[in-house]
């Protein structure tokens, strides 16, 4: 188990029944990076990965 699994599990447990838009998620990610600029690169990689999930070339 990766350390991040605990955070993902907590997210699912606390907010798993909520529905959110991608616009809301993008806003939350931007806010997180504003508050924690050291995480800019991992958040950018996550956002790009999510954006390209259905792209057969990636």
SULPE-V719790 format. One record per pair of residues at least 12 apart in sequence whose ideal C-beta (glycine too) atoms are under 7 Angstrom apart, sorted by the first residue. I is the first residue (numbers start at 1). GAP is how many residues later the second one is. If there is no record, write none. Layout:
<<I/GAP> <I/GAP>>
//
This chain:
<<29/14> <29/18>>
//
